[in-house]
Amino acid sequence: MAAAVYGASEGLRTVLIEREAPGGQAGTSSRIENYLGFPVGLSGGDLARRAVTQARRFGVEILSPQEALGVRVDNNYRILTLSDGKEISCHAMILALGVAWRRLDVSGIEKFTGAGVYYGAAQTEALSCANEDVYVVGGANSAGQAAMYFSKYARKVTMLIRGDSLTKSMSQYLIDQIDAMDNIEVLTHTSVTEVKGEVNLEAITIKNLLTDEVKTVPATSLFIFIGAMPRTEWLDGKLDRDERGFILAGPDLPLKNGRPKGWTLERDPFLLETNIPGIFAVGDVRYGSIKRVASGVGEGSICVQFVHRYLADVL
């Protein structure tokens, strides 16, 4: 969204292609409290809606829902193949693909996805959990934000984490907020081993990884935040990625004889540029990125300046 807003506001004809809803993972965050300029915080949905309004005001064309399935190069054009078979050509492309939630590897859990088991958290789901016991799997900021939001509605929120504390992966402000809530409990060294139910989730089995104690507890709402992975398989053979699929750009690109493989220009790649000149990677999908909303917005806006510099040489 930031790349689209800055690109269009600076005179570039800009098309935004979104597979699901604009805003991505940030758009599903229950509460973002450390974003500059919003001292009382705001929801991811609010931020996404404001960004969409802003983008449209600057003339951004938004194609959603639409999915990209392939990319190829034809001289100065970068051509994107869409899921409906159509193609879009451009002179410069910014890949702000984000990441997808990692699935919990428990037998039979797919049966309850959307029926008691949820990846990510939405306000509508929190409202439906009023006066219930909610379980949250994960110990990073997204899990903490969800736990805080659910605590306003649920009778009790139980966080299940495999580590010995929240300090390794969660911001201190969130840890302090969770500690101050009477209806949030954090169970360390704990994992989910089984889910049970007929049509909807009815119970989960949890295991203490230190004592091997196993117990089954009633549960109708299980929210999972155990990390995320990029969906970049469609770029295989085109762009350099790490072993997990994150896109390599700028100084992280592997070099051969001082240049990235297949690099055709005399200059070095720009900071956010991939091994294909004119194709850039920003935000969570980029290798080594900081997984924060503010950094994603920053990279999206900065990248537009590199696009201008690239276009100045090819047009």
Solvent accessible surface area in square Angstrom, and as a share of the most:
residue,aa,sasa,rsa
1,M,46,0.20
2,A,16,0.13
3,A,15,0.12
4,A,6,0.05
5,V,13,0.08
6,Y,97,0.37
7,G,3,0.03
8,A,14,0.11
9,S,51,0.33
10,E,71,0.32
11,G,69,0.67
12,L,44,0.22
13,R,230,0.84
14,T,26,0.15
15,V,54,0.31
16,L,32,0.16
17,I,45,0.23
18,E,36,0.16
19,R,89,0.33
20,E,111,0.50
21,A,63,0.49
22,P,34,0.21
23,G,23,0.22
24,G,40,0.39
25,Q,54,0.24
26,A,32,0.25
27,G,19,0.18
28,T,65,0.38
29,S,26,0.17
30,S,5,0.03
31,R,68,0.25
32,I,4,0.02
33,E,63,0.28
34,N,78,0.40
35,Y,39,0.15
36,L,165,0.82
37,G,63,0.60
38,F,52,0.22
39,P,129,0.81
40,V,121,0.69
41,G,7,0.06
42,L,8,0.04
43,S,2,0.01
44,G,1,0.01
45,G,20,0.19
46,D,50,0.26
47,L,31,0.15
48,A,13,0.10
49,R,149,0.55
50,R,136,0.50
51,A,19,0.14
52,V,22,0.13
53,T,92,0.53
54,Q,80,0.35
55,A,0,0.00
56,R,153,0.56
57,R,171,0.63
58,F,74,0.31
59,G,59,0.56
60,V,9,0.05
61,E,87,0.39
62,I,32,0.16
63,L,50,0.25
64,S,48,0.31
65,P,109,0.69
66,Q,32,0.14
67,E,64,0.28
68,A,17,0.13
69,L,93,0.46
70,G,16,0.15
71,V,9,0.05
72,R,100,0.36
73,V,69,0.39
74,D,64,0.33
75,N,132,0.68
76,N,69,0.35
77,Y,97,0.37
78,R,13,0.05
79,I,16,0.08
80,L,16,0.08
81,T,41,0.24
82,L,7,0.04
83,S,58,0.38
84,D,81,0.42
85,G,57,0.54
86,K,138,0.58
87,E,86,0.39
88,I,45,0.23
89,S,66,0.43
90,C,35,0.21
91,H,59,0.27
92,A,23,0.18
93,M,15,0.06
94,I,49,0.25
95,L,8,0.04
96,A,62,0.48
97,L,70,0.35
98,G,24,0.23
99,V,26,0.15
100,A,17,0.13
101,W,47,0.17
102,R,101,0.37
103,R,136,0.50
104,L,25,0.13
105,D,144,0.75
106,V,12,0.07
107,S,106,0.68
108,G,40,0.39
109,I,3,0.01
110,E,132,0.59
111,K,127,0.54
112,F,7,0.03
113,T,60,0.35
114,G,53,0.51
115,A,27,0.21
116,G,4,0.04
117,V,0,0.00
118,Y,51,0.20
119,Y,34,0.13
120,G,5,0.04
121,A,6,0.05
122,A,42,0.32
123,Q,76,0.34
124,T,101,0.59
125,E,44,0.20
126,A,0,0.00
127,L,102,0.51
128,S,82,0.53
129,C,3,0.02
130,A,48,0.37
131,N,112,0.57
132,E,57,0.26
133,D,49,0.25
134,V,0,0.00
135,Y,23,0.09
136,V,0,0.00
137,V,13,0.07
138,G,8,0.08
139,G,16,0.16
140,A,42,0.32
141,N,14,0.07
142,S,33,0.21
143,A,0,0.00
144,G,0,0.00
145,Q,20,0.09
146,A,1,0.01
147,A,0,0.00
148,M,30,0.13
149,Y,20,0.08
150,F,1,0.00
151,S,8,0.05
152,K,133,0.56
153,Y,69,0.26
154,A,7,0.06
155,R,150,0.55
156,K,79,0.34
157,V,0,0.00
158,T,8,0.05
159,M,0,0.00
160,L,1,0.01
161,I,10,0.05
162,R,161,0.59
163,G,34,0.33
164,D,78,0.40
165,S,42,0.27
166,L,12,0.06
167,T,88,0.51
168,K,166,0.70
169,S,60,0.39
170,M,14,0.06
171,S,25,0.16
172,Q,107,0.47
173,Y,61,0.23
174,L,2,0.01
175,I,15,0.07
176,D,75,0.39
177,Q,51,0.23
178,I,4,0.02
179,D,108,0.56
180,A,78,0.60
181,M,63,0.28
182,D,151,0.78
183,N,35,0.18
184,I,17,0.09
185,E,67,0.30
186,V,46,0.26
187,L,46,0.23
188,T,46,0.27
189,H,44,0.20
190,T,8,0.05
191,S,14,0.09
192,V,11,0.06
193,T,62,0.36
194,E,79,0.36
195,V,12,0.07
196,K,82,0.35
197,G,23,0.22
198,E,125,0.56
199,V,118,0.68
200,N,84,0.43
201,L,3,0.02
202,E,90,0.41
203,A,16,0.13
204,I,0,0.00
205,T,9,0.05
206,I,6,0.03
207,K,62,0.26
208,N,45,0.23
209,L,64,0.32
210,L,126,0.63
211,T,92,0.53
212,D,92,0.48
213,E,104,0.47
214,V,83,0.48
215,K,100,0.42
216,T,70,0.41
217,V,25,0.14
218,P,112,0.70
219,A,4,0.03
220,T,73,0.42
221,S,7,0.04
222,L,0,0.00
223,F,0,0.00
224,I,0,0.00
225,F,10,0.04
226,I,50,0.26
227,G,36,0.35
228,A,21,0.16
229,M,52,0.23
230,P,8,0.05
231,R,100,0.36
232,T,1,0.00
233,E,121,0.54
234,W,54,0.19
235,L,0,0.00
236,D,102,0.53
237,G,78,0.75
238,K,91,0.39
239,L,9,0.04
240,D,32,0.16
241,R,64,0.23
242,D,24,0.13
243,E,160,0.72
244,R,127,0.46
245,G,9,0.08
246,F,10,0.04
247,I,0,0.00
248,L,20,0.10
249,A,2,0.02
250,G,8,0.07
251,P,109,0.69
252,D,55,0.29
253,L,6,0.03
254,P,71,0.45
255,L,117,0.58
256,K,143,0.61
257,N,148,0.76
258,G,46,0.44
259,R,84,0.31
260,P,4,0.03
261,K,149,0.63
262,G,64,0.61
263,W,25,0.09
264,T,111,0.65
265,L,62,0.31
266,E,160,0.72
267,R,57,0.21
268,D,86,0.45
269,P,24,0.15
270,F,22,0.09
271,L,100,0.50
272,L,6,0.03
273,E,0,0.00
274,T,0,0.00
275,N,15,0.08
276,I,25,0.13
277,P,9,0.06
278,G,0,0.00
279,I,1,0.00
280,F,0,0.00
281,A,0,0.00
282,V,3,0.02
283,G,11,0.10
284,D,34,0.18
285,V,0,0.00
286,R,37,0.14
287,Y,86,0.33
288,G,59,0.57
289,S,12,0.08
290,I,118,0.60
291,K,88,0.37
292,R,101,0.37
293,V,37,0.21
294,A,54,0.42
295,S,28,0.18
296,G,24,0.23
297,V,52,0.30
298,G,25,0.24
299,E,21,0.10
300,G,2,0.02
301,S,20,0.13
302,I,87,0.44
303,C,0,0.00
304,V,1,0.01
305,Q,87,0.39
306,F,27,0.11
307,V,6,0.04
308,H,59,0.26
309,R,133,0.49
310,Y,5,0.02
311,L,25,0.13
312,A,81,0.63
313,D,106,0.55
314,V,34,0.19
315,L,130,0.65
